[in-house]
Amino acid sequence: MQTISIGKLRQKLEGGVVKFSFIKLEGELRPAVGTLDLNIIPDDKLPNGSVIQDNEKVLKYFDLEKENWRSISVTSQIFE
């Protein structure tokens, strides 16, 4: 596994489906399959408005396995 930055992950998520893992705040390794591509996200799960807003503490993404929105702390270690 190779680490990537939160910015690089966001860029990849915007381009399609991404398999990645991250260390949760509790220390647990969490595998995920997600996207920010609005063409892939089900219509009933699209965000309100046209832009997905992050704050300075988290990156939001749509988890394709959980079929819902999740977030990653910007301080989390991320692997691809």
C-alpha positions in Angstrom: 0.0 0.0 0.0 1.2 3.5 -0.8 0.1 6.6 1.0 -1.6 9.5 -0.9 -2.6 13.0 0.2 -6.1 14.1 0.8 -5.9 16.4 -2.2 -4.8 13.6 -4.5 -7.6 11.4 -3.2 -10.1 14.1 -3.9 -8.8 14.5 -7.4 -9.1 10.8 -8.0 -12.6 10.6 -6.5 -13.8 13.4 -8.8 -12.6 11.3 -11.8 -14.5 8.1 -11.0 -14.5 5.1 -8.7 -11.5 4.7 -6.3 -10.6 1.9 -4.0 -8.6 3.1 -1.0 -8.1 2.7 2.7 -7.6 5.0 5.6 -6.9 5.0 9.3 -10.0 6.1 11.2 -9.6 8.4 14.1 -9.9 5.4 16.5 -6.9 3.8 14.7 -8.9 1.2 12.7 -8.0 0.6 9.0 -11.1 1.1 6.9 -11.2 0.0 3.3 -13.5 2.0 1.0 -14.8 2.3 -2.5 -16.0 5.8 -3.3 -16.5 8.5 -5.8 -17.3 12.2 -6.2 -18.4 11.8 -9.8 -22.0 13.0 -9.8 -22.7 10.8 -12.9 -22.1 7.7 -10.7 -23.9 8.7 -7.5 -27.6 7.6 -7.5 -30.0 10.5 -8.1 -31.7 10.1 -4.7 -28.2 10.5 -3.0 -27.0 13.5 -5.0 -26.0 16.5 -2.8 -28.2 19.5 -2.5 -26.8 22.0 -5.0 -24.2 21.3 -7.7 -21.1 21.4 -5.6 -20.0 19.1 -2.8 -18.8 21.2 0.0 -15.9 20.1 2.3 -14.8 22.0 5.4 -11.2 22.3 6.5 -11.5 19.2 8.7 -13.0 16.5 6.4 -13.3 15.3 2.9 -16.8 14.1 2.0 -17.2 11.2 -0.5 -19.9 8.9 -1.6 -19.2 5.3 -0.4 -20.4 2.9 -3.1 -20.5 -0.1 -0.8 -22.4 1.6 2.0 -24.5 3.6 -0.6 -24.2 6.7 1.5 -22.1 9.8 2.2 -19.0 9.4 4.4 -16.2 11.6 5.4 -12.5 11.3 6.1 -10.6 13.5 8.5 -7.9 15.5 6.7 -5.4 14.3 9.3 -6.1 10.6 8.4 -3.4 8.5 6.8 -4.8 7.4 3.3 -3.6 4.4 1.2 -4.3 3.4 -2.3 
